[in-house]
Amino acid sequence: MPKFKAARGAGGQEKHAPLAEQILAGDAVRAGAREKRRGRGTQEEEEEYVGPRLTRRILQQARQQQEELEAEHGTGSRPAAPRERITRLGPGVPQDGSDDEDEEWPTLEKAATMTGAGQHAEVAVDPEDERAIEMFMNKNPPVRRTLADIIMEKLTEKQTEVETVMSEVTGFPLPQLDPRVLEVYRGVREVLSKYRSGKLPKAFKIIPALSNWEQILYVTEPEAWTAAAMYQATSAAMLKIAEMDYSGANSIFLRLLLDKKYALPYRVLDALVFHFLGFRTEKRELPVLWHQCLLTLAQRYKADLAMEQKEALLELLRLQPHPQLSPEIRRELQSAVPRDVEDVPITMD
């Protein structure tokens, strides 16, 4: 078998020297430490030493700066300005290599001197090149418009179009109205823009009866009305629609206005019920829009109907049925207490 080597510091250590020899050895100066200190001193001396190549480079730069100052401001006008330090990011480059590269590339002053002669020289342009440039350059460029300009232009066009249609919808242009009529309804406009409660002007109530009611309504500017004035106008509009000859548009408008859930006067509700009861003798099949409008009336105002109106509407469903909507309307009408029936108090025995 091979022989194993004993590890250092184990049983194979040398025996201790006598005490006298250890004391003498401790008083002796170690040569290794002295050499290490001597090495530090030598390194510091080498760092403080400036080589001849670097010295020549420093003197050359100082001479160039002095010549520049003398050329610009005269001899001895002011001391040389300190040169800006340039910091380069990236891996370090040896000093000798950087000096060689600086010497290979000309300085900015030399490059400016070399190209300065041709800076003020006129450049001759070939006529063909000049014509080609003019083809790409527009002498009268169009005015650039922003998105806001385009939007405002579209709004102005739409507003002009609406004003034209509203003024000519009945064949009577707006300027042909009597000045006294315009003055009256401009006053109505001021009242409706501040209306809260109370009576409305009589001139406003007769608008639905006028032949050119669209023109008159446009003069009052409905977009400036208050919410209370809009409520009163909605009631009047529903009353007028209920009295008109039936069309699909009537059901659409009535349904939209009923969905607003306004507290309509009983006169308007009676007109709506009479509007639907007028179809009891209709032989044609009624459209779905008509049944949907009747369902909306039953859902929103079933508690505001009288017992007689309720029974008449139930009879109407028997005469004008719809497979899906009529059961819904019947359930809504039967689940509400009529307005003319008082609630019977519950007696406790």
Secondary structure, DSSP 4 states (H G I P E B T S, - for coil): -PPPPPPTTSTTPPPPPPHHHHHHHHHSPPHHHHHHHHHHHHHHHHHH---HHHHHHHHHHHHHHHHHHHHHH-TTSSPPPPPPP----SS---HHHHHHHHHHSPPHHHHHHHHGGGTTPPPPPPHHHHHHHHHHS-SSPPPP--HHHHHHHHHHHHHHHHHHHHHHTTS--GGGS-HHHHHHHHHHHHHHTS--SSPPPHHHHTGGGSTTHHHHHHHT-GGG--HHHHHHHHHHHHHHHHHSPP-HHHHHHHHHHHTT-----HHHHHHHHHHHHTTTT--SPPPHHHHHHHHHHHHHHGGGS-HHHHHHHHHHHHHS--TTHHHHHHHHHHTS--TTSPPPPPPP-
